[in-house]
Amino acid sequence: MCKIFLKITRHQLIIVTGLFFITICLISGSAEAADNWLEKGSSLLRSFGGSSSETGLSSEEIGAGLKDALRVSSENVVKQLGSLDGFNKDSAIHIPLPKQLDTVKSVLAKIGMSGLLDDLELKLNRAAEAAAPKAKKLFGDAISEMSFDDVKKIYGGPEDAATQYFRGKMSPSLSAEMQPVVKESLAEVGVAKAYDNVMKQYRSIPFMPEVKADLADYVLEKGMDGIFHYMAIEEADIRRNPAKRTTDLLKRVFGAK
């Protein structure tokens, strides 16, 4: 019996050990523990013998894997936020009325006209939902232009490293692309009329201070914040959640870290 055991190769021992870890995880029933052990088991199996060409990843694969992941992330975000109630019914990114209108809201609520402001707030969110799809092409362009140095920094960085890269690179162009769409959307959903109705009622009350709000710039800023908020969540999810790794390349790249 001892002689048989001694004939087991190091390769076989590592494979058995990796499978043992995976089996323990499956028995435990803990999805989080399984993810951790599967990563460790995979690391053990990859680390055995052979050259980097046999067990590692090339720089091209690492770069392509990250870009693939970021395309998945950005497409998910744009689809989610560009749909009906993508902003309006999401408490994390819902666009409230600008602070400049707090006094207006308070005054009109006292005379039973808060509904005018509710209507205006809904229309601001509708405008952001209409503008969000403009980000799709800009994300694609930024990903395509990403250098290998950019890829290395993102790959080794924090969970929102790519999102911060996009913020720095895309903010001016995203703002320029979304601005006319926001203004057009504000007009289409009737924001100007809703705002005029609100201010007409407000100004009819004596001795009220003058109030001004740039709704186009406000919706643009909040819309961009919402996009990058969910981009960071999607990026972190793909890094740590195997269920989000939708291609073999993603699984290989992020599993190797």
Residue pairs with C-beta under 8 A, 6 or more apart in sequence:
8 16
10 48
11 48
11 49
14 44
14 45
14 47
14 48
15 45
15 48
17 44
18 41
18 42
18 44
18 45
19 41
21 37
21 40
21 41
21 44
22 34
22 37
22 38
22 41
24 37
25 33
25 34
25 36
25 37
25 38
26 34
28 34
35 240
35 241
35 242
38 242
39 255
42 255
43 256
46 55
46 56
46 256
47 55
48 55
49 55
56 256
57 65
57 252
57 253
57 256
59 148
61 249
61 252
61 253
62 151
62 155
62 253
63 146
63 148
63 151
64 249
65 249
65 250
65 252
65 253
65 254
66 146
66 151
66 154
66 155
66 162
66 253
67 143
67 144
67 146
67 151
68 247
68 249
68 250
69 235
69 238
69 239
69 245
69 250
69 253
69 254
70 139
70 143
70 162
70 235
71 139
71 140
71 143
72 234
72 238
72 244
72 246
72 250
73 162
73 231
73 234
73 235
73 238
74 135
74 136
74 139
74 140
74 143
74 231
74 234
75 136
75 139
76 230
76 234
77 135
77 227
77 230
77 231
77 234
78 132
78 133
78 135
78 136
78 139
78 227
80 86
80 230
81 87
81 93
81 128
81 129
81 132
81 226
81 227
81 230
82 129
82 130
82 132
82 133
83 129
84 129
85 125
85 129
86 128
86 129
86 132
87 93
87 94
87 95
87 125
87 126
87 128
87 129
87 132
87 223
87 226
88 94
88 122
88 125
88 126
88 129
90 226
92 226
92 229
93 222
93 225
93 226
93 229
93 230
94 125
95 121
95 124
95 125
95 128
95 218
95 219
95 222
95 223
95 226
96 121
97 105
97 117
97 120
97 121
97 124
98 213
98 215
98 218
100 211
100 212
100 213
101 117
101 198
101 211
101 213
103 208
103 209
103 211
104 117
104 198
104 199
104 202
104 211
105 114
105 117
107 202
107 205
107 208
108 114
108 116
108 117
108 198
108 201
108 202
109 117
111 201
111 205
113 201
116 194
116 197
116 198
116 201
117 198
119 194
120 191
120 194
120 195
120 198
123 186
123 189
123 190
123 191
123 194
124 186
124 191
124 215
124 218
124 219
124 222
126 185
126 189
127 182
127 185
127 186
127 188
127 189
127 191
127 219
127 223
128 182
128 185
128 219
128 222
128 223
128 226
130 181
130 182
130 184
130 185
130 188
130 189
131 178
131 181
131 182
131 185
131 219
131 220
131 223
132 223
132 226
132 227
134 174
134 177
134 178
134 181
135 170
135 174
135 177
135 178
135 227
137 177
138 170
138 173
138 174
138 177
139 166
139 170
142 165
142 166
142 169
142 170
146 154
146 165
150 165
153 161
153 165
154 161
154 162
154 165
155 253
155 257
159 232
159 235
159 236
159 239
159 240
160 232
160 235
160 236
161 235
162 231
162 235
163 228
163 231
163 232
163 235
166 228
166 231
167 228
171 224
174 224
174 227
175 220
175 224
178 220
178 223
178 224
179 216
179 220
182 216
182 219
182 220
182 223
183 216
186 192
186 215
186 216
186 219
191 215
195 213
195 215
199 211
202 208
202 211
234 244
237 244
238 244
238 245
238 250
238 254
239 254
239 257
242 251
242 255
245 251
245 254
245 255
